[in-house]
Amino acid sequence: MDDGTAALASAIGTRVRQERQVRRWTLDQLAAAAGVSRRMLINVEQGAANPSVGTLLRLADALGVGLPALVEPPAPMPVRVVRSGQGAALWTSPAGGRGVLVAGTEPPDVVELWDWTLPVGDRYLSEPHAAGTRELALVLEGTLEITVAHQPVTLDVGDALTFHGDVEHCYASTGSRPARFSLAVFEPGVGAAHQSEGRDA
């Protein structure tokens, strides 16, 4: 890991551990709730792993917080500015693709704002998100193909697409130039299932 990736992994690990300890959960309890291995969770908490976006989403959902809460400072501020280059690069590819989380809101209704870049021929396959998740994409550069539940849609500069993110979906750069796009992800009721479980217990 380079220095930036290592710093981000360390910050995420610290935040996951804090959220787990606030709930007085053991490593095994969080691992089971998130559907990840205990070893993976230990690596995440120690900052020794560069977890996938899917793993981070599972941890965030199990903890009842949004993904932004794992990568942003815990203290809420009236205004939070993220300068160019300061977002959290949560996905990179060998070809140079990047998925950068640049802003987000707090639960229960979480909105994430992403800045994505995919070199020519590069692609990102996303796992289905939680039920009710919606995504909105706006192409800024190049040509982008978004496939939702095996239905491909080709978008050019200025084109936008709204779709359900709770099914398998994929983004691919299919033109002659790299694709860059903004992506907003809306995930309603984050943590609601765990809160109701707590009330039912």
Secondary structure, 3 states (H helix, E strand, C coil): CCHHHHHHHHHHHHHHHHHHHHCCCCHHHHHHHHCCCHHHHHHHHCCCCCCCHHHHHHHHHHHCCCHHHHHCCCCCCCCCCCCCCCCEEEEECCCCCEEEEEEECCCCCEEEEEEEEECCCCEEEECCCCCCCEEEEEEEECCEEEEECCEEEEECCCCEEEEECCCCEEEEECCCCCEEEEEEEEECCCCHHHHHHHHHC
